[in-house]
């Protein structure tokens, strides 16, 4: 006798939720964990996927800036010989974090330019992980941070070079500009290199406005407000040098400089 009883289909396993980060996690060591709690745990699961096929080139520009905390997580996959340019102005009035993970195939290039700017008791940060898993890929990251009041600008950038990724050329550069004594900037460059024929460079500096330049401008009748704007504009423009689209270049620069209206003179 054959038993024809139909057994119920087992339920699919429940996905394990991403654990809530703490400052013990290296990538979250400077984050505003309290503000992250106001975003909600579902934001940790929300990754935006960008895939650029072999030989193709794409450009993405984003402005981060609202009255509420924001978490943007972006996962990028670049095919052989592909190119992605990603530029961001981070000027939110609450906690804002842009997190980017990139994996490059042979001959691919990733270009990132980012600005964090603002005041208040607010943390604004970029966190990047760039994986060079194959030979001949290149990446360049340029981040500028301008803050005042009790604000903090962070850049945590990690470059990973696999054993087979010979001829890798990767660079990241961070500069912070503090307009008041209570502001701060943190840069945490990390290099994990297993190949021996590579070029990997990183630099990080934090300082104040050039008083000699301000004095020079004042002597020529330029107001303190305009002098500060011009100096900050020149400082943050480095992050957008590779952006050849004039309309997008202006849009990002204007968004960043709009936040400067609230800065001390």
C-alpha positions as CSV (number, residue, x, y, z in Angstrom):
1,X,0.0,0.0,0.0
2,X,1.3,3.4,-1.0
3,X,1.0,6.3,1.4
4,X,0.0,9.4,-0.6
5,X,-0.1,11.8,2.3
6,X,1.2,15.2,1.3
7,X,3.7,16.6,3.7
8,X,3.7,20.3,4.4
9,X,6.4,22.3,2.6
10,X,8.9,23.4,5.2
11,X,9.1,27.1,5.8
12,X,12.1,28.8,4.4
13,X,14.7,29.7,7.1
14,X,14.2,33.1,8.6
15,X,17.1,35.4,7.6
16,X,19.3,36.4,10.4
17,X,19.0,40.2,11.0
18,X,22.1,42.3,10.9
19,X,23.2,42.9,14.5
20,X,22.9,46.4,15.8
21,X,26.4,48.0,15.5
22,X,28.3,49.2,18.6
23,X,31.4,51.4,18.9
24,X,33.4,48.3,19.5
25,X,33.0,47.6,15.8
26,X,35.9,49.2,14.0
27,X,33.7,50.6,11.2
28,X,31.4,52.2,13.7
29,X,33.9,53.5,16.2
30,X,33.0,57.2,15.6
31,X,29.4,56.8,14.7
32,X,26.4,58.3,16.4
33,X,24.8,55.0,17.6
34,X,21.9,56.8,19.3
35,X,21.0,58.5,16.1
36,X,21.3,55.2,14.3
37,X,18.6,53.8,16.6
38,X,16.2,56.5,15.4
39,X,16.7,55.4,11.8
40,X,15.5,51.9,12.5
41,X,17.1,48.4,12.2
42,X,15.6,47.9,8.7
43,X,18.1,50.5,7.3
44,X,21.0,48.1,8.1
45,X,19.5,45.6,5.6
46,X,18.9,48.2,2.9
47,X,21.8,48.0,0.4
48,X,21.7,49.8,-2.9
49,X,23.4,47.6,-5.5
50,X,25.3,49.1,-8.4
51,X,26.8,46.8,-11.0
52,X,28.8,48.2,-13.9
53,X,29.4,45.6,-16.7
54,X,32.7,45.0,-18.3
55,X,34.0,47.9,-20.4
56,X,31.1,50.3,-19.3
57,X,31.4,53.6,-17.5
58,X,28.9,55.2,-15.1
59,X,28.7,58.3,-12.9
60,X,26.6,58.7,-9.7
61,X,26.2,62.0,-7.8
62,X,24.3,62.3,-4.5
63,X,23.4,65.0,-2.0
64,X,22.8,63.9,1.5
65,X,21.2,66.5,3.7
66,X,17.9,66.5,5.6
67,X,16.5,67.2,9.0
68,X,16.5,63.5,10.0
69,X,19.3,61.0,10.4
70,X,20.2,59.1,7.3
71,X,22.1,55.8,6.5
72,X,23.0,55.1,2.9
73,X,24.6,51.7,2.1
74,X,25.9,51.2,-1.4
75,X,27.5,48.0,-2.8
76,X,29.4,48.3,-6.1
77,X,30.6,45.6,-8.4
78,X,32.8,46.6,-11.3
79,X,33.4,44.3,-14.3
80,X,36.6,44.0,-16.2
81,X,37.7,47.4,-17.5
82,X,34.6,49.1,-16.0
83,X,34.6,52.5,-14.4
84,X,32.5,54.1,-11.8
85,X,32.7,57.7,-10.6
86,X,30.8,58.4,-7.4
87,X,30.5,61.9,-5.9
88,X,28.7,62.9,-2.7
89,X,28.0,66.1,-0.7
90,X,27.1,65.2,2.9
91,X,25.6,68.2,4.6
92,X,22.8,66.8,6.7
93,X,21.6,68.6,9.8
94,X,21.4,65.2,11.7
95,X,23.6,62.1,11.7
96,X,24.5,61.1,8.2
97,X,26.5,58.0,7.1
98,X,27.4,57.0,3.6
99,X,28.8,53.5,3.5
100,X,30.3,52.1,0.2
101,X,31.7,48.7,-0.6
102,X,33.4,48.2,-3.9
103,X,34.8,45.1,-5.6
104,X,36.9,45.6,-8.8
105,X,37.7,43.2,-11.6
106,X,40.8,43.4,-13.7
107,X,41.5,46.8,-15.2
108,X,38.5,48.5,-13.5
109,X,38.6,51.9,-11.9
110,X,36.7,53.4,-9.0
111,X,36.7,57.2,-8.4
112,X,35.2,58.6,-5.2
113,X,35.0,62.3,-4.2
114,X,33.1,63.2,-1.0
115,X,32.5,66.3,1.2
116,X,31.2,66.4,4.7
117,X,30.3,69.9,5.9
118,X,28.2,71.4,8.7
119,X,27.9,72.5,12.3
120,X,25.8,71.6,15.3
121,X,26.4,68.6,17.5
122,X,26.2,66.3,14.5
123,X,28.4,63.5,13.0
124,X,28.7,63.2,9.3
125,X,30.8,60.3,7.8
126,X,31.9,58.3,4.8
127,X,33.0,54.7,5.3
128,X,34.5,52.9,2.3
129,X,35.8,49.4,1.7
130,X,37.5,48.9,-1.7
131,X,38.5,45.4,-2.7
132,X,41.1,44.8,-5.3
133,X,40.7,41.1,-6.1
134,X,42.2,41.1,-9.6
135,X,45.3,42.5,-11.4
136,X,45.6,46.0,-12.8
137,X,42.7,47.8,-11.2
138,X,42.9,51.3,-9.9
139,X,41.0,53.4,-7.3
140,X,41.2,56.9,-6.0
141,X,39.3,58.5,-3.1
142,X,39.4,62.2,-2.2
143,X,37.4,63.3,0.9
144,X,37.2,66.8,2.4
145,X,35.6,67.7,5.7
146,X,34.6,71.2,7.0
147,X,33.0,71.5,10.4
148,X,32.3,74.0,13.2
149,X,30.4,74.1,16.5
150,X,30.5,70.6,18.0
151,X,30.3,68.8,14.7
152,X,32.4,65.8,13.6
153,X,33.5,64.7,10.1
154,X,34.7,61.1,9.7
155,X,36.4,59.1,6.9
156,X,37.1,55.5,7.5
157,X,38.6,54.1,4.3
158,X,39.8,50.5,3.9
159,X,41.7,49.2,0.9
160,X,42.1,45.4,0.5
161,X,44.5,44.0,-2.1
162,X,44.3,40.3,-2.7
163,X,47.4,38.1,-3.4
164,X,46.7,37.9,-7.1
165,X,45.9,41.6,-7.6
166,X,49.3,42.6,-8.9
167,X,49.7,46.1,-10.5
168,X,47.0,47.5,-8.3
169,X,47.2,51.3,-7.9
170,X,45.0,52.6,-5.0
171,X,45.0,56.0,-3.2
172,X,43.0,57.8,-0.7
173,X,43.4,61.4,0.6
174,X,41.6,63.1,3.5
175,X,41.8,66.7,4.6
176,X,39.8,68.2,7.4
177,X,39.2,71.9,8.0
178,X,37.9,73.1,11.5
179,X,36.3,76.5,11.7
180,X,35.9,76.4,15.5
181,X,37.7,74.8,18.4
182,X,34.8,72.5,19.3
183,X,34.7,70.7,16.0
184,X,36.6,67.6,15.1
185,X,37.6,65.4,12.2
186,X,38.7,61.7,12.2
187,X,40.5,59.8,9.5
188,X,41.1,56.1,9.8
189,X,43.0,54.8,6.7
190,X,43.5,51.0,6.6
191,X,45.5,49.0,4.1
192,X,45.4,45.2,3.8
193,X,47.9,44.2,1.1
194,X,48.8,40.7,0.1
195,X,50.4,41.4,-3.3
196,X,53.9,42.7,-3.7
197,X,53.8,44.7,-7.0
198,X,51.3,47.4,-6.1
199,X,51.1,51.2,-5.4
200,X,49.0,52.1,-2.4
201,X,49.0,55.5,-0.8
202,X,47.0,57.4,1.8
203,X,47.2,60.8,3.5
204,X,45.3,62.5,6.2
205,X,45.6,66.1,7.6
206,X,43.4,68.3,9.8
207,X,43.9,72.0,10.2
208,X,42.3,75.5,10.3
209,X,41.8,78.3,7.8
210,X,44.9,80.0,6.5
211,X,45.0,83.2,8.5
212,X,47.6,84.7,6.1
213,X,45.3,84.2,3.2
214,X,42.4,85.8,5.1
215,X,44.6,88.8,6.0
216,X,45.7,89.1,2.4
217,X,42.1,89.1,1.2
218,X,41.0,91.6,3.9
219,X,43.8,93.9,2.8
220,X,42.3,93.9,-0.6
221,X,38.8,94.8,0.6
222,X,37.3,91.3,0.6
223,X,34.8,90.9,3.5
224,X,35.5,88.2,6.1
225,X,32.4,86.3,5.0
226,X,33.4,86.2,1.4
227,X,37.0,85.4,2.2
228,X,35.9,82.4,4.3
229,X,33.5,81.2,1.5
230,X,36.3,81.5,-1.1
231,X,38.8,79.6,1.0
232,X,36.3,76.8,1.9
233,X,35.2,76.5,-1.7
234,X,38.8,76.1,-2.9
235,X,39.3,73.5,-0.1
236,X,36.4,71.3,-0.9
237,X,36.7,71.6,-4.7
238,X,39.5,69.1,-4.5
239,X,36.9,66.3,-3.9
240,X,35.1,67.1,-7.2
241,X,38.1,67.7,-9.5
242,X,37.4,64.5,-11.4
243,X,33.8,65.4,-12.0
244,X,33.7,66.6,-15.6
245,X,29.9,67.2,-15.7
246,X,29.7,71.0,-15.2
247,X,26.0,70.9,-14.1
248,X,26.5,68.2,-11.5
249,X,29.8,69.8,-10.3
250,X,27.9,73.1,-9.7
251,X,25.0,71.3,-8.0
252,X,27.2,69.4,-5.5
253,X,29.4,72.4,-4.8
254,X,26.4,74.7,-4.2
255,X,24.8,72.1,-1.9
256,X,28.0,72.0,0.2
257,X,28.4,75.7,0.3
258,X,24.8,76.3,1.3
259,X,25.6,74.7,4.6
260,X,28.4,77.2,5.1
261,X,25.8,80.0,5.5
262,X,25.3,78.8,9.1
263,X,29.1,78.8,9.9
264,X,30.7,81.4,12.2
265,X,32.4,84.3,10.5
